[in-house]
Amino acid sequence: MKKLKILRHHIVVFLISVLAGSLIVNWTEGPTESILRWGFCLVNGFENNDGTTITIDSQGLPIVDYGVINGVQIGLQHNPVTICQQAFNYFDGIHVPDSINRQRFLKCANWIVDNSEFLNDGNVLPYRFIYPRYSMPSYWISAMAQAQAIQVMVRAHRLTGDSRYLENARKLLSVFSIDVDSGGVAHKHLPLTSGWWYEEYASPSGDDPMPLNGMMYTLIGLKEFHNYTNDSTSNKLFTKGIQALKDILPSFDRNGHSYYDILGLPAGGDYHLVHIELLDTLYRLTGDNILAEYRNRWQEYNDAQFVVRFIKAPTKIAPVILAANIAFLFVLIELLLFFKRRTKL
């Protein structure tokens, strides 16, 4: 009888914890997720949630430590996208007094020029390491890397007037007109669209994952080059890409949440918010209502109560966040009741 009474007590406390946890998670979701991700990185020795650690060398170039992915040792690598994004950070800080951002920005820009290779009548900025998650071989290219490298070249030309930056940018455009199966970055014959989708992970032997954020970053880069040079090729590539994006966006909708890639991986971490921000940028560049429709739909999901999002399209971490809140409340209530009983004694 005593054991049954204790069991009933725990069940009641658990049910109260579930109810209360479902209510307070709207306010505790952010801190709980941050703590969980911090714990994950701490236990596994990672700096970032994706399992990588980034260090900056003496020249200001970022180096990514991928460690082991799917049993394959990747280790320390130069990632072109990471270098481009670090270059953007330096460029934004150029006007800070006494900073070394100008020098470091140009180091990144020069690395892009020095590591661009001639291929298919133009230049590519290759990745030189295996990436098992999407079956990438030891040499592959990326539309996002090409486009962001072009953006760095535009900024370097604007800063210095050196024509070699603009020449390299023009050469980097070439692979956008070539199909992935022929060594380029374009999916030119997709069944859902007459437009061209630009592949972030491009290799004839790869999985063709078509990540959404990579496509949108690519389009923004193409548009920046067109705005800077009035180049007709980049304008055509942008127009073709926008058509593909609009046609295929429904395939990335997950009942109001978004997919990270066309293979059906839900947008985890901050990627759903990134998708919203990129759609907003592209809407402002084009004024296209389809882009605004999905921006608003995904923003509505993002603004909804936790329980609503959990029912509609939960992320992988959502059940863990809810369970952590319930567990915390369960322990807290049990401790309070325990000390209350002790006080009465």
Stockholm file with secondary structure:
# STOCKHOLM 1.0

chainA/1-345         MKKLKILRHHIVVFLISVLAGSLIVNWTEGPTESILRWGFCLVNGFENNDGTTITIDSQGLPIVDYGVINGVQIGLQHNPVTICQQAFNYFDGIHVPDSINRQRFLKCANWIVDNSEFLNDGNVLPYRFIYPRYSMPSYWISAMAQAQAIQVMVRAHRLTGDSRYLENARKLLSVFSIDVDSGGVAHKHLPLTSGWWYEEYASPSGDDPMPLNGMMYTLIGLKEFHNYTNDSTSNKLFTKGIQALKDILPSFDRNGHSYYDILGLPAGGDYHLVHIELLDTLYRLTGDNILAEYRNRWQEYNDAQFVVRFIKAPTKIAPVILAANIAFLFVLIELLLFFKRRTKL
#=GR chainA/1-345 SS CHHHHHHHHHHHHHHHHHHHHHHHHHHHHHHHHHHHHHHHHHHHTCSSTTSCEEEECTTSCEEEECCEETTEECCEECCHHHHHHHHHHHHHTTTSTTCSHHHHHHHHHHHHHHHCEEETTEEECCBCSCBGGGTBCSSBBCHHHHHHHHHHHHHHHHHHCCHHHHHHHHHHTGGGGSBGGGTSSEECCCTTCSSCEECSSBCTTSCCCCCHHHHHHHHHHHHHHHHHHCCHHHHHHHHHHHHHHHHHGGGGEETTEEBSSTTCCBCCTTHHHHHHHHHHHHHHHHCCHHHHHHHHHHHHHHHSCHHHHHHHSCCSSHHHHHHHHHHHHHHHHHHHHHHHHHHHC
#=GC SS_cons         CHHHHHHHHHHHHHHHHHHHHHHHHHHHHHHHHHHHHHHHHHHHTCSSTTSCEEEECTTSCEEEECCEETTEECCEECCHHHHHHHHHHHHHTTTSTTCSHHHHHHHHHHHHHHHCEEETTEEECCBCSCBGGGTBCSSBBCHHHHHHHHHHHHHHHHHHCCHHHHHHHHHHTGGGGSBGGGTSSEECCCTTCSSCEECSSBCTTSCCCCCHHHHHHHHHHHHHHHHHHCCHHHHHHHHHHHHHHHHHGGGGEETTEEBSSTTCCBCCTTHHHHHHHHHHHHHHHHCCHHHHHHHHHHHHHHHSCHHHHHHHSCCSSHHHHHHHHHHHHHHHHHHHHHHHHHHHC
//
